[in-house]
């Protein structure tokens, strides 16, 4: 669930107490640029669909990834952040 507050609310609704939510972010740098970023699709939920693309489809996807990553590409590297939520509660 991308919304940490929703997870915290679910825990509260389930009867947990002292629900504490923390958001953590870390930098992520794909030094190989958009091609390296695209290689992560092999272990993502879309892996099967990407693998099934014909060569022309993979080329089109690569162009779309490069275009989408252009605003966060610096000196050939894609620079962004990853975030996660940590929810701790008492049963």
Backbone torsions as a table, in degrees:
resi	resn	phi	psi	omega
1	UNK	NA	122.6	-177.6
2	UNK	-73.7	-17.9	-178.1
3	UNK	-99.8	104.3	-179.0
4	UNK	-61.2	-32.6	179.6
5	UNK	-66.2	-31.7	177.2
6	UNK	-67.1	-40.5	177.9
7	UNK	-64.1	-45.7	178.8
8	UNK	-60.4	-41.5	179.1
9	UNK	-64.3	-39.9	177.8
10	UNK	-62.1	-42.0	178.6
11	UNK	-64.0	-43.1	177.6
12	UNK	-61.3	-43.1	179.6
13	UNK	-66.4	-25.3	179.8
14	UNK	-84.7	0.1	175.6
15	UNK	100.9	2.4	176.8
16	UNK	-73.2	149.7	179.3
17	UNK	-118.5	172.2	179.5
18	UNK	48.9	46.4	-179.1
19	UNK	-74.7	121.7	179.4
20	UNK	-122.6	131.6	-178.2
21	UNK	-114.7	130.6	175.1
22	UNK	-128.1	138.4	175.3
23	UNK	-108.0	129.1	179.5
24	UNK	-118.0	135.1	176.5
25	UNK	-127.9	145.4	177.2
26	UNK	-136.5	148.7	176.3
27	UNK	-71.8	149.4	174.1
28	UNK	-134.6	130.4	-177.8
29	UNK	-127.5	122.7	174.8
30	UNK	-99.7	93.0	-175.5
31	UNK	-62.9	-25.2	178.3
32	UNK	-83.9	8.3	176.6
33	UNK	73.0	-158.5	-177.7
34	UNK	-57.6	-32.4	178.6
35	UNK	-63.0	-42.1	178.6
36	UNK	-67.9	-41.0	176.7
37	UNK	-57.7	-44.3	-179.5
38	UNK	-65.1	-28.8	179.4
39	UNK	-64.8	-20.6	178.9
40	UNK	-71.3	-15.0	178.4
41	UNK	-61.7	-24.1	-178.0
42	UNK	-63.1	-22.1	-179.7
43	UNK	-117.8	16.8	179.8
44	UNK	-101.2	171.8	179.8
45	UNK	-61.2	-21.5	-178.4
46	UNK	-91.8	7.6	-174.0
47	UNK	-53.4	-46.7	-177.4
48	UNK	-64.0	-43.0	-179.2
49	UNK	-67.1	-41.3	179.7
50	UNK	-66.1	-42.5	179.9
51	UNK	-63.2	-29.4	-178.0
52	UNK	-82.2	-8.1	-179.5
53	UNK	-66.6	141.4	172.5
54	UNK	-71.5	164.9	-178.8
55	UNK	-51.4	-41.3	180.0
56	UNK	-64.1	-37.1	177.6
57	UNK	-67.6	-39.8	177.1
58	UNK	-65.2	-38.7	177.3
59	UNK	-63.7	-42.6	178.7
60	UNK	-64.2	-41.6	177.3
61	UNK	-62.9	-42.5	179.0
62	UNK	-60.7	-40.7	177.9
63	UNK	-66.1	-39.5	179.6
64	UNK	-66.9	-40.3	178.0
65	UNK	-64.2	-45.1	179.2
66	UNK	-61.0	-41.7	179.5
67	UNK	-66.4	-42.7	-179.7
68	UNK	-67.8	-33.4	-178.3
69	UNK	-84.9	-10.8	-176.0
70	UNK	-51.7	-43.3	-178.8
71	UNK	-66.2	-19.1	-179.3
72	UNK	-115.7	20.2	177.9
73	UNK	-101.1	124.0	-179.0
74	UNK	-126.9	121.3	179.4
75	UNK	52.2	39.1	177.7
76	UNK	87.2	-12.1	-179.3
77	UNK	-101.0	139.9	174.5
78	UNK	-87.1	122.8	-175.2
79	UNK	-119.9	122.0	-178.2
80	UNK	-150.1	-162.8	175.1
81	UNK	-133.5	155.8	171.9
82	UNK	-114.4	146.7	-179.8
83	UNK	-134.5	150.6	173.9
84	UNK	-147.1	159.6	176.8
85	UNK	-112.6	138.0	176.2
86	UNK	-116.2	122.3	179.8
87	UNK	-117.5	125.7	178.3
88	UNK	-119.6	135.3	-178.3
89	UNK	-147.6	164.5	178.6
90	UNK	-106.3	133.6	179.7
91	UNK	-82.2	NA	NA
